[in-house]
Amino acid sequence: MSGASTITEYRQQPEGDRSRSRGGNAVTRRQAFYGTQKWKDIRRAYRKSVGGLCERCLACGVIRPGKFVHHKIHMTDENMDDPTVALSFDNLELLCIECHAKEHDSHRYTVDVNGGCHCKREAPLVAQE
């Protein structure tokens, strides 16, 4: 799937642009990407393509619903304009709350009780339903 038009919209914003606002918090280009219809459509299609189950748990024989469509190569301001990183099914995996929290449990992120990741330097990312 191509996301060139979506990516182009954000490429045109200056690096580190925090001019958009969500609930009083400044929003980065990367965070804004996660709110686009293109990402929501790809996320929904990917979830359906893998049957809605956490891929890591399933690989271990555990059946658990997936909640987060996760980028294997983490999205950054530097790589978000690359459709092979941002929009390719090859770079996505569906994770449950626990697996997503384990993936992002590092010095750069805090993980809330629902498995949502929050970069310590940015406003929280929108939870995926």
C-alpha positions in Angstrom: 0.0 0.0 0.0 1.3 3.4 -0.8 1.2 6.2 1.7 3.0 8.8 -0.4 0.3 11.5 -0.1 0.1 11.1 3.7 3.8 11.1 4.1 4.2 14.2 1.9 1.8 16.1 4.1 4.2 15.7 7.0 7.4 16.1 5.0 6.2 19.6 4.3 6.2 20.6 7.9 9.5 21.8 9.4 11.5 19.2 11.4 10.3 19.2 15.0 7.2 21.2 14.2 5.0 21.2 17.2 2.4 23.7 16.0 -0.6 21.3 16.0 -2.3 20.8 19.3 -4.2 17.9 20.8 -5.8 18.4 24.2 -3.5 21.3 25.0 -0.3 19.2 24.2 1.9 20.0 21.3 1.9 17.2 18.7 5.0 16.1 16.7 4.9 15.1 13.0 5.2 11.4 14.1 2.3 11.6 16.5 0.2 13.4 13.9 1.0 10.5 11.5 -0.7 8.1 13.8 -3.9 10.2 13.6 -4.2 10.0 9.8 -6.9 8.1 8.0 -4.2 6.3 6.0 -2.5 4.9 9.1 -5.9 3.9 10.6 -6.8 2.1 7.4 -3.5 0.3 7.2 -3.7 -0.6 10.9 -7.2 -2.0 10.5 -6.2 -4.0 7.4 -3.1 -5.4 9.1 -5.0 -6.4 12.2 -7.5 -8.3 10.0 -4.7 -9.9 7.9 -3.2 -11.6 11.0 -6.5 -12.6 12.6 -6.6 -10.1 15.4 -4.3 -12.1 17.7 -1.0 -11.1 19.3 1.7 -12.5 17.0 4.3 -13.0 19.7 2.0 -14.8 22.0 0.7 -17.0 19.1 4.2 -18.0 18.3 4.5 -19.3 21.8 1.2 -21.2 21.6 -0.7 -18.6 23.6 -4.0 -17.2 22.3 -4.3 -13.5 23.3 -6.1 -10.7 21.4 -3.8 -8.1 19.8 -4.3 -4.4 20.7 -1.4 -2.5 19.2 -0.2 -2.6 15.6 3.5 -2.1 16.3 6.3 -0.9 14.0 9.2 -3.4 14.2 11.6 -0.7 13.1 10.4 2.1 15.5 9.1 5.2 13.9 11.3 8.3 14.2 11.2 11.7 12.7 14.1 10.6 10.5 12.4 7.5 9.0 8.7 8.3 9.1 8.8 9.5 5.5 9.9 6.1 4.3 6.9 4.0 3.3 8.8 0.8 3.9 9.1 1.8 7.6 5.8 3.7 8.1 3.3 1.8 6.0 4.6 -1.6 5.0 3.0 -4.8 6.4 6.6 -6.2 6.5 7.4 -3.7 9.3 4.3 -4.3 11.4 3.2 -6.8 14.0 0.1 -7.0 16.2 0.9 -7.1 19.9 -1.1 -7.6 23.0 -0.9 -5.0 25.9 1.8 -7.1 27.7 4.0 -7.6 24.6 3.7 -4.0 23.6 4.7 -2.9 27.1 7.8 -5.2 27.0 8.8 -3.8 23.6 8.7 -0.2 24.8 9.9 -0.6 28.4 13.1 1.3 28.1 14.7 4.6 29.1 12.9 6.5 26.3 9.4 5.4 27.1 7.0 5.0 30.0 4.2 2.4 29.6 0.8 3.0 31.2 -1.4 0.3 32.8 -3.2 -0.1 29.4 0.0 -0.8 27.5 0.1 2.6 25.9 3.6 4.0 25.3 4.6 7.6 26.2 7.9 9.1 25.1 9.3 10.9 28.0 10.0 13.9 25.8 6.6 14.1 24.0 2.9 14.1 24.6 1.3 10.6 24.9 0.6 8.8 21.6 -3.1 8.1 20.8 -4.1 4.6 22.0 -5.1 2.3 19.2 -8.5 0.7 19.4 
